[in-house]
Amino acid sequence: MSAQPSDRPAAGAHVMKPGWFTINVFNRAVSWMTRRGISIWGSRVLAVRGRKSGEWRRTPVNLLTVDGAQYLVAPRGHVQWTHNMRAAGGGELHLGRQVQPFTAVEVADDDKPVLLRAYLKRWKAEVGVFFQGVGPDSTDEELRAIAPRHPVFRVTPTAPTHA
């Protein structure tokens, strides 16, 4: 995989904001279980410092592993955590009391098809609606066409800590 990041999103970049149910029920339920050490299909709570405030911001994410490397995919597009990740260059993944600090490098769009395919193969039922009809069986060209809309970060764990 190339270590070259995709172009920074322009004003008006693709974002699909979560609805009330996702914010108030689904994300809270997944976060609650993940904070207690119960991973739902690879769920973690991502903690990353805000690019303006410097405060820790948390959101549930799905940790993808492909060929031994770990990735975070933003199914909703260029959302706040992706902007913060670009600025911070890393963060922490939480599962119960385990805290895994990491560094992050954004993946180039041309390198995303294999990762987006693996992500959709595992979580299409949960996030497929955000991929405009593209799924795990789509062609590389179709996946490459949507790649700029979905940031992907390769995460490299650093020394683990315990809360």
Disulfide bonds with the S-S distance in Angstrom:
none
